Amino acid sequence: MDRQLCGPYRRLRDSYRAGIAGIEKSSRLLYGSDFAVLPQDKQVELLTKMEQGKAPQEAWQKISSTEFFGLLVDHTMQGFYGDPRHGGNRERASWKMVGLSYPMIRGRLKYDLTKG
């Protein structure tokens, strides 16, 4: 994500800065601790509150918790399922998980359309 925020997604830097600050402030308000040191169950609980729009409103002034949660999910999925040449999906892990050796792209790879 860092690499993308320095390039094609540069316009989203402020959204990420505000969102990360919102997560930290929400974590301190709800649990008295930084998000990174929370137990996993509390991290999941906070992320669920963000997704549902139930995170502390005073922590979310520049971007809503639901909007930032959606942005994180979208970019995480793009990184995990996208082509490794874009910086994610290391060693094609997600493609192997779903049984793809390399997704066929019409016009780029030659493959037999007559086989079922």
C-alpha positions as CSV (number, residue, x, y, z in Angstrom):
1,M,0.0,0.0,0.0
2,D,2.9,2.4,0.8
3,R,4.2,1.9,-2.7
4,Q,0.8,2.6,-4.3
5,L,0.3,5.7,-2.1
6,C,3.5,7.1,-3.5
7,G,2.3,6.5,-7.0
8,P,-1.1,5.9,-8.6
9,Y,-3.0,6.4,-5.3
10,R,-1.2,9.5,-4.2
11,R,-4.5,11.4,-4.1
12,L,-5.6,9.1,-1.2
13,R,-2.7,9.9,1.1
14,D,-4.8,12.3,3.2
15,S,-7.6,9.8,3.5
16,Y,-5.1,7.2,4.8
17,R,-3.5,9.6,7.2
18,A,-6.9,10.6,8.6
19,G,-8.1,7.0,8.7
20,I,-5.0,5.7,10.6
21,A,-5.3,8.6,13.0
22,G,-9.0,7.7,13.5
23,I,-8.1,4.1,14.2
24,E,-5.6,5.2,16.8
25,K,-7.9,7.7,18.5
26,S,-10.7,5.2,18.5
27,S,-8.5,2.5,20.1
28,R,-7.3,4.9,22.8
29,L,-10.9,6.1,23.5
30,L,-12.3,2.6,23.7
31,Y,-9.5,0.5,25.1
32,G,-6.9,3.0,26.5
33,S,-4.2,1.6,24.2
34,D,-2.7,1.9,20.7
35,F,-4.3,-0.3,18.1
36,A,-1.1,-2.2,17.3
37,V,-0.7,-3.5,20.9
38,L,-4.4,-4.5,21.4
39,P,-5.1,-8.2,21.7
40,Q,-6.4,-9.6,18.4
41,D,-10.0,-9.9,19.6
42,K,-10.1,-6.2,20.5
43,Q,-8.6,-5.3,17.1
44,V,-11.3,-7.2,15.4
45,E,-13.9,-5.7,17.6
46,L,-12.7,-2.2,16.7
47,L,-12.6,-3.0,13.0
48,T,-16.2,-4.3,13.3
49,K,-17.3,-1.1,14.9
50,M,-15.7,0.9,12.1
51,E,-17.4,-1.2,9.4
52,Q,-20.8,-0.7,11.1
53,G,-20.2,3.0,11.7
54,K,-20.2,2.5,15.5
55,A,-16.7,3.7,16.1
56,P,-16.4,6.9,18.3
57,Q,-17.6,9.8,16.2
58,E,-15.1,12.2,17.7
59,A,-12.3,10.1,16.2
60,W,-13.6,10.4,12.7
61,Q,-13.8,14.0,11.5
62,K,-12.1,14.0,8.1
63,I,-13.3,10.6,6.8
64,S,-16.0,8.3,8.2
65,S,-15.0,5.0,9.8
66,T,-17.1,3.1,7.3
67,E,-15.6,4.9,4.3
68,F,-12.0,4.2,5.6
69,F,-12.9,0.6,6.4
70,G,-14.2,0.1,2.8
71,L,-11.0,1.7,1.4
72,L,-8.8,-0.7,3.4
73,V,-10.8,-3.7,2.4
74,D,-10.8,-2.7,-1.3
75,H,-7.0,-2.1,-1.4
76,T,-6.2,-5.2,0.6
77,M,-8.2,-7.3,-1.8
78,Q,-6.5,-5.6,-4.8
79,G,-3.1,-6.3,-3.3
80,F,-3.9,-9.9,-2.5
81,Y,-5.7,-11.0,-5.7
82,G,-4.0,-8.7,-8.2
83,D,-1.0,-9.4,-10.4
84,P,2.3,-9.6,-8.5
85,R,3.9,-7.2,-11.0
86,H,1.9,-4.4,-9.2
87,G,3.6,-5.1,-5.9
88,G,1.1,-7.5,-4.1
89,N,0.2,-11.1,-4.2
90,R,3.7,-12.2,-3.4
91,E,4.7,-15.4,-5.2
92,R,1.1,-15.6,-6.6
93,A,-0.2,-16.9,-3.2
94,S,-3.8,-16.0,-3.8
95,W,-3.8,-17.5,-7.3
96,K,-2.3,-20.7,-6.0
97,M,-5.0,-20.7,-3.2
98,V,-7.8,-20.7,-5.9
99,G,-6.0,-23.1,-8.2
100,L,-4.7,-20.7,-10.9
101,S,-1.3,-21.0,-12.3
102,Y,-1.6,-17.7,-14.1
103,P,-4.8,-16.0,-15.1
104,M,-5.3,-16.1,-18.8
105,I,-5.7,-12.7,-20.4
106,R,-7.3,-12.8,-23.9
107,G,-4.8,-11.5,-26.4
108,R,-1.8,-11.8,-24.2
109,L,-1.5,-15.6,-23.8
110,K,-2.1,-18.3,-26.4
111,Y,-4.5,-20.9,-25.2
112,D,-6.9,-23.4,-26.8
113,L,-10.5,-22.2,-26.8
114,T,-11.7,-25.6,-28.1
115,K,-11.0,-27.4,-24.8
116,G,-13.8,-27.5,-22.3
